[in-house]
Amino acid sequence: MENFENDKFKRAKKRVDEIKGFYIHLAVYVGVNIFILANIVARSDSFWEWGHFVTPVLWGVGLLFHAAHTFKYNPFFGKNWEERQIQKFMDEDREEAKKYRR
């Protein structure tokens, strides 16, 4: 029973560390991009150029993937996709086994 509690603690600690890592990533993203964009505003006549936004956009895409991983969001498979697939394969195996019992 003690091992079970220890495993629960380790899983919870890992989860908290993942969330903490995401928020640190987010804070660094915001801070660095504010600095970059402030320098662009101070030194450039033309703010609205694609080159000025490459870093925030591409890094933002990476940040979105990090958030999706951290918060277990998967728009392609949905919440219960894995459970449905497991049940489907178990049902198929059960049907296959019935063929050989006869």
C-alpha positions, 0 to 999 in steps of 0.5 A: 500500500505504501508503494501505491501512495509513493507512486501516486505522489511521484505521478502528481509531482511529475504532473506539477513539474510539467505544468510549472515548466509550461508556465515558465516557458510562457513567461520567458516567451512573453518577456523575450518577445516584449523585449524584441518587439520593443526594440523593433518599435524603437529602431524601425520605421516600419513595424509591420514587416513579416520578419519582425514577427517570425520569432513570436509566431514560430515560437508561439506555435511551439508554445501551443504544442507545449500547452497541448502536451501539458494539458493533455489536449488532442483535437484529433483523437478526442477525450475518449478516443483511446478508451473507445479504440481499446474497447473496439479491439477487445470486442473484435478479439472477443468475436474472433474467439467466438469463431474458434469455440464453435 
